[in-house]
């Protein structure tokens, strides 16, 4: 393609790793499965790239479109995937991103790139598992386009027009040779995209289903606070607004090492509902970020409960579970090198995150409690009620068991004989 520079410093780190034939041979290795979950994962992989662009502050809108022919599109208004020729490769960066495994995240400054995607493998995997795919990049006043069949380019990246817009527009049709069912489910995609809209405050995500004319227009300027209010709907709050906590750690060159966002709302409910996320991924199995949050809660609440004098009439002690009864909360962290563990790889393992989250939350929670003494008393009263109920339930359980044991132990002989004797009499 003419007029395109042959060198771009932001691309110097691109690495060549593996061909896409490996992906088609063992798709489950890259997207988890080839069930409907895997199918929807294709959309999430493409959306994740746009989310990274949004987290870097380069993009504020992502559109997802489900087409009548079974294909799906993702459009963002970011900078656009670089189109310049990668020196070592002799082809455009777009082509490298779309055809080389793991190429997606190997360049750019990465200052904000807390790449999501549980499998983190990017657009090339989606391309490999699609009957056909096309990418349009708008940048440098031009529209650039390339299309692919089962991961193989039809031709080099071409300029197909001029534009004053910028962004990336990817369309793909999942391959029926790979997926038994290639029908996208609007509600499934809406659920995840809504979660992403909550987790990324102010980001506008629109899902349009051209098959049914349904639209989900998702934008939450309150971010996690909106998410918390959504989760607490129908419960009676013990304090007016959810408590919002933000903390971040920068390197000596001011790039972001980690970010933590926590929102907490105590309610009069009896269940605990705390959700945790790492780099926009729902950590269903929890991990060090959640442990840190819980440790801070237990420590700070215990300290305030102690000094409130409210425990004078209640000597049995409160537990972490008592403290979290009726609590609606979300803990979202962004870390550079997340280590996912557990059965479903949804448990954060990084040990340094625990103390970091605990410190940030403990400090902000202490400030909030100091500024809101009336709220603190209401929360502590609720916690004492929870502890009383817990102890009463335990006593009732023990009593039932002891009575049961006495009934048998109090009677002579073995149980069946006793019954027989009783019956005969
Ligand atoms: C690396 C560098 C630059 C943009 C992107 C990645 C990018 C990738 C995707 C994937 C989907 N949407 C995207 N938007 C942007 C830009 C580097 C520069 O312009 O200086």
Boltz pocket constraint, residues with backbone or C-beta under 6 A from the ligand:
constraints:
  - pocket:
      binder: B
      contacts: [[A, 10], [A, 46], [A, 49], [A, 50], [A, 53], [A, 76], [A, 78], [A, 79], [A, 80], [A, 81], [A, 82], [A, 104], [A, 107], [A, 108], [A, 168]]
      max_distance: 6.0
